[in-house]
Amino acid sequence: MATVSDDYAQIDISTEEKDKLVAEVMRHVLFKTHQTAGCPIKREELTQIVTKNYRQRVLPALVIKEAGDRLAATFGYEMRELQRTRAPSTRSGRPSQQQVNVDAKSYVLVSKLDPEVYSKYVEHKEAAHASGFAFVVISIVHLSGGKISEEDLWHQLRRLGLNECDENHPVLGNNKQALELLVQQRYLLKEKLSGPEGHSMMYELAERALDESISGKLKDYISQVVSTSTAAEVD
């Protein structure tokens, strides 16, 4: 069975060159994740790092895989591949340009560290408000059956003191932009629909929110809330 070293030897690239490319991909993934608040990184970006100076067709896949392995071994991050299960279409039923873009392979970093270790040594406390907002929005959409209109979503958020017109929230800043970031991070899928009464915007859970690491915690939290409420009613 061919090893990774054999694969590199067949495309005539030295260990030093390979290690440099792997390090560049790792650095790009880490810095881009930080700069974009965890938005997915397109595979095309990582491929271009490799193909900038090398033309071997199989090299990008080998380098990206090794970069993922090293991120896991060194930092405890899984470089998880994302792909839409469904994407928006135009009124004609044909894929929109947005669909073409999101269907391209992309990656996000997912911590595989113990939650207590991650919370103590890695998690930025300053970003806790963003995580809390994401969890609340995902919970609302989940309890609505996985899909909710923009109007109904903001109705629920207003009950929590979050208004869609607020551009200077003391914690979130621009509330609409905070919600849009969840779309960019692929927690939500936004789709514009046409009906008898005009256009409406719908939100539904996207692949990151449907991942077991998120959906499992969400279901546990909802169960705890229901149990607490039931116990309070009994008392």
URMOJO-V218619 format. One record per backbone hydrogen bond with DSSP energy under -1.0 kcal/mol. NH is the residue of the N-H (numbers start at 1). CO is the residue of the C=O. E is the energy in kcal/mol with one decimal. If there is no record, write none. Layout:
nh:NH co:CO e:E
nh:NH co:CO e:E
This chain:
nh:7 co:3 e:-2.0
nh:8 co:4 e:-2.2
nh:9 co:5 e:-2.4
nh:10 co:6 e:-2.1
nh:12 co:9 e:-1.2
nh:18 co:14 e:-2.4
nh:19 co:15 e:-2.8
nh:20 co:16 e:-1.9
nh:21 co:17 e:-2.0
nh:22 co:18 e:-2.5
nh:23 co:19 e:-2.3
nh:24 co:20 e:-2.0
nh:25 co:21 e:-2.2
nh:26 co:22 e:-2.5
nh:27 co:23 e:-2.5
nh:28 co:24 e:-2.3
nh:29 co:25 e:-2.4
nh:30 co:26 e:-2.4
nh:31 co:27 e:-2.6
nh:32 co:28 e:-2.6
nh:33 co:29 e:-2.0
nh:34 co:30 e:-1.7
nh:35 co:31 e:-2.7
nh:36 co:32 e:-2.2
nh:38 co:33 e:-2.5
nh:41 co:107 e:-2.9
nh:43 co:105 e:-2.7
nh:46 co:42 e:-1.2
nh:47 co:43 e:-2.6
nh:48 co:44 e:-2.1
nh:49 co:45 e:-1.0
nh:50 co:46 e:-1.1
nh:51 co:47 e:-2.8
nh:54 co:50 e:-1.0
nh:62 co:58 e:-1.6
nh:63 co:59 e:-2.7
nh:64 co:60 e:-2.8
nh:65 co:61 e:-2.0
nh:66 co:62 e:-2.2
nh:67 co:63 e:-2.6
nh:68 co:64 e:-2.1
nh:69 co:65 e:-2.2
nh:70 co:66 e:-2.4
nh:71 co:67 e:-2.3
nh:72 co:68 e:-1.8
nh:73 co:69 e:-2.2
nh:74 co:70 e:-2.8
nh:75 co:71 e:-2.0
nh:77 co:71 e:-1.6
nh:78 co:110 e:-3.3
nh:80 co:78 e:-1.4
nh:80 co:108 e:-2.3
nh:82 co:106 e:-3.2
nh:90 co:94 e:-2.6
nh:93 co:90 e:-1.9
nh:100 co:96 e:-1.8
nh:101 co:97 e:-2.0
nh:102 co:98 e:-2.6
nh:103 co:99 e:-1.9
nh:106 co:82 e:-1.3
nh:107 co:41 e:-2.5
nh:108 co:80 e:-2.0
nh:110 co:78 e:-2.5
nh:112 co:76 e:-3.5
nh:118 co:114 e:-2.8
nh:119 co:115 e:-2.5
nh:120 co:116 e:-1.9
nh:121 co:117 e:-2.6
nh:122 co:118 e:-2.0
nh:123 co:118 e:-3.0
nh:127 co:124 e:-1.6
nh:128 co:125 e:-1.5
nh:131 co:127 e:-1.7
nh:132 co:128 e:-2.5
nh:133 co:129 e:-2.4
nh:134 co:130 e:-2.4
nh:135 co:131 e:-2.4
nh:136 co:132 e:-2.2
nh:137 co:133 e:-2.6
nh:138 co:134 e:-2.7
nh:139 co:135 e:-2.1
nh:140 co:136 e:-2.3
nh:141 co:137 e:-2.4
nh:142 co:138 e:-2.6
nh:143 co:139 e:-2.7
nh:145 co:142 e:-1.7
nh:146 co:141 e:-2.5
nh:148 co:203 e:-3.0
nh:150 co:201 e:-3.0
nh:153 co:149 e:-2.4
nh:154 co:150 e:-2.4
nh:155 co:151 e:-1.7
nh:156 co:152 e:-2.0
nh:157 co:153 e:-2.2
nh:158 co:154 e:-2.5
nh:159 co:155 e:-1.0
nh:160 co:157 e:-1.1
nh:161 co:158 e:-1.6
nh:162 co:157 e:-2.4
nh:166 co:163 e:-1.5
nh:169 co:173 e:-3.4
nh:173 co:169 e:-1.4
nh:175 co:166 e:-2.4
nh:178 co:174 e:-2.0
nh:179 co:175 e:-1.8
nh:180 co:176 e:-2.4
nh:181 co:177 e:-2.0
nh:184 co:180 e:-2.1
nh:185 co:181 e:-2.4
nh:186 co:183 e:-1.2
nh:187 co:182 e:-2.8
nh:188 co:182 e:-1.5
nh:189 co:204 e:-3.0
nh:191 co:202 e:-2.5
nh:193 co:200 e:-3.4
nh:195 co:198 e:-2.2
nh:198 co:195 e:-1.9
nh:200 co:193 e:-2.6
nh:202 co:191 e:-3.0
nh:203 co:148 e:-3.3
nh:204 co:189 e:-2.1
nh:205 co:146 e:-1.6
nh:206 co:187 e:-2.4
nh:208 co:186 e:-1.9
nh:210 co:206 e:-1.6
nh:214 co:211 e:-1.5
nh:215 co:211 e:-3.1
nh:216 co:212 e:-2.2
nh:218 co:214 e:-2.4
nh:219 co:215 e:-2.4
nh:220 co:216 e:-2.0
nh:221 co:217 e:-2.5
nh:222 co:218 e:-2.5
nh:223 co:219 e:-2.2
nh:224 co:220 e:-2.1
nh:225 co:221 e:-2.3
nh:226 co:222 e:-2.6
nh:227 co:223 e:-2.5
nh:228 co:224 e:-2.5
nh:229 co:225 e:-2.5
nh:230 co:226 e:-2.5
nh:231 co:227 e:-2.4
nh:232 co:228 e:-2.2
nh:233 co:229 e:-2.0
nh:234 co:230 e:-2.0
nh:235 co:231 e:-2.1
